[in-house]
Amino acid sequence: MPKKKKPTIKVCTGPCCAERKSKKIAKRLLEEIEQVGMQDNVSVKKCDCVGHCKEGPVVLFPRSALAFEGVKPKDIPKVLRKIITAME
């Protein structure tokens, strides 16, 4: 039986989002995922510009059509809770 692919959280790292510290957002997401023990259930991937430059940094969870705009490091626990809830 093939291994089931983990759902992916995407963090825009295009120029505008990168200026607003999106790489730090991706790092914090990974840390929070490990802290809550979800590293085997979800992954984080940096992606190119998603076209929402004025609303960045942008975090997407395509599996459940979730989009979070203007994300700050302090928002990560709340964002991750919403993603985990969507996965249930």
Backbone hydrogen bonds in HBPLUS format (Angstrom, degrees):
<---DONOR---> <-ACCEPTOR-->    atom                        ^
c    i                          cat <-CA-CA->   ^        H-A-AA   ^      H-
h    n   atom  resd res      DA  || num        DHA   H-A  angle D-A-AA Bond
n    s   type  num  typ     dist DA aas  dist angle  dist       angle   num
A0043-SER N   A0007-PRO O   2.92 MM  36  6.36 157.6  1.97 156.6 163.8     1
A0009-ILE N   A0043-SER O   2.72 MM  34  6.05 166.0  1.74 155.0 158.8     2
A0045-LYS N   A0009-ILE O   2.84 MM  36  6.19 157.4  1.89 165.5 169.8     3
A0010-LYS N   A0060-LEU O   2.79 MM  50  4.98 161.9  1.82 148.9 153.6     4
A0060-LEU N   A0010-LYS O   2.73 MM  50  4.98 165.8  1.75 151.0 156.1     5
A0011-VAL N   A0045-LYS O   2.91 MM  34  6.26 155.6  1.97 150.8 156.6     6
A0047-CYS N   A0011-VAL O   2.87 MM  36  5.87 157.2  1.93 142.7 142.8     7
A0012-CYS N   A0058-VAL O   3.02 MM  46  5.55 167.5  2.04 162.1 165.9     8
A0013-THR N   A0047-CYS O   2.78 MM  34  5.79 160.2  1.82 172.7 169.1     9
A0018-ALA N   A0014-GLY O   2.77 MM   4  5.80 161.2  1.81 166.4 173.1    10
A0019-GLU N   A0015-PRO O   3.07 MM   4  6.22 151.0  2.15 142.0 148.7    11
A0020-ARG N   A0017-CYS O   2.94 MM   3  5.01 130.3  2.19  96.8 111.1    12
A0022-SER N   A0017-CYS O   3.10 MM   5  5.43 142.4  2.25 130.9 136.2    13
A0021-LYS N   A0018-ALA O   3.01 MM   3  5.07 146.5  2.12 115.2 112.7    14
A0024-LYS N   A0021-LYS O   3.13 MM   3  5.37 128.3  2.41 102.0 114.6    15
A0025-ILE N   A0021-LYS O   3.21 MM   4  6.60 146.4  2.33 141.6 151.3    16
A0026-ALA N   A0022-SER O   2.96 MM   4  6.30 156.9  2.01 149.8 154.3    17
A0027-LYS N   A0023-LYS O   3.06 MM   4  6.29 157.8  2.11 141.9 147.7    18
A0028-ARG N   A0024-LYS O   2.89 MM   4  6.10 162.3  1.92 150.2 154.9    19
A0029-LEU N   A0025-ILE O   2.88 MM   4  6.11 153.7  1.95 150.6 158.2    20
A0030-LEU N   A0026-ALA O   3.06 MM   4  6.35 160.3  2.10 149.0 153.3    21
A0031-GLU N   A0027-LYS O   2.99 MM   4  6.31 159.5  2.03 150.1 155.9    22
A0032-GLU N   A0028-ARG O   2.87 MM   4  6.06 161.7  1.90 151.4 156.2    23
A0033-ILE N   A0029-LEU O   2.85 MM   4  6.03 157.4  1.90 152.0 158.5    24
A0034-GLU N   A0030-LEU O   3.04 MM   4  6.27 158.8  2.09 148.3 153.3    25
A0035-GLN N   A0031-GLU O   2.89 MM   4  6.11 153.1  1.97 145.2 153.7    26
A0036-VAL N   A0032-GLU O   3.02 MM   4  6.28 147.4  2.13 148.2 154.9    27
A0038-MET N   A0033-ILE O   2.89 MM   5  5.19 164.4  1.91 157.5 155.0    28
A0037-GLY N   A0034-GLU O   3.08 MM   3  4.91 155.1  2.14  99.2 106.8    29
A0041-ASN N   A0038-MET O   2.81 MM   3  5.19 158.1  1.86 117.9 125.5    30
A0042-VAL N   A0038-MET O   3.20 MM   4  6.32 133.8  2.42 162.8 175.8    31
A0055-GLU N   A0052-HIS O   2.92 MM   3  5.47 144.4  2.05 116.3 127.0    32
A0056-GLY N   A0053-CYS O   3.38 MM   3  5.33 169.9  2.39 105.5 108.4    33
A0070-GLY N   A0055-GLU O   2.54 MM  15  5.36 126.9  1.81 158.1 167.1    34
A0070-GLY N   A0057-PRO O   2.96 MM  13  5.03 112.6  2.43 128.9 146.0    35
A0071-VAL N   A0057-PRO O   3.17 MM  14  5.46 161.4  2.21 144.4 141.3    36
A0059-VAL N   A0068-PHE O   2.87 MM   9  5.10 161.2  1.91 148.8 155.2    37
A0068-PHE N   A0059-VAL O   2.80 MM   9  5.10 158.5  1.84 157.5 163.2    38
A0061-PHE N   A0066-LEU O   2.89 MM   5  5.03 162.8  1.92 146.6 145.1    39
A0064-SER N   A0061-PHE O   3.11 MM   3  6.03 145.0  2.24 127.8 133.7    40
A0066-LEU N   A0061-PHE O   3.19 MM   5  5.03 166.2  2.21 132.5 129.9    41
A0065-ALA N   A0062-PRO O   3.05 MM   3  4.62 163.0  2.08 100.2 105.7    42
A0075-ASP N   A0072-LYS O   2.77 MM   3  5.29 152.4  1.85 120.7 129.9    43
A0076-ILE N   A0073-PRO O   3.22 MM   3  5.56 161.6  2.25 112.0 117.3    44
A0079-VAL N   A0075-ASP O   2.96 MM   4  6.15 163.6  1.99 159.6 164.9    45
A0080-LEU N   A0076-ILE O   2.87 MM   4  5.99 170.2  1.88 162.2 164.4    46
A0081-ARG N   A0077-PRO O   2.96 MM   4  6.14 155.2  2.02 144.3 151.3    47
A0082-LYS N   A0078-LYS O   3.10 MM   4  6.36 158.0  2.15 147.9 153.0    48
A0083-ILE N   A0079-VAL O   3.04 MM   4  6.36 152.5  2.12 147.8 155.8    49
A0084-ILE N   A0080-LEU O   2.84 MM   4  6.07 165.8  1.86 157.7 161.1    50
A0085-THR N   A0081-ARG O   2.93 MM   4  6.10 160.6  1.97 148.6 154.0    51
A0086-ALA N   A0082-LYS O   3.03 MM   4  6.22 150.8  2.12 139.0 146.9    52
A0087-MET N   A0083-ILE O   3.04 MM   4  6.32 131.8  2.28 141.2 154.4    53
A0087-MET N   A0084-ILE O   3.07 MM   3  5.06 132.1  2.31  95.4 108.8    54
A0088-GLU N   A0085-THR O   3.22 MM   3  5.39 145.6  2.35 101.5 110.8    55
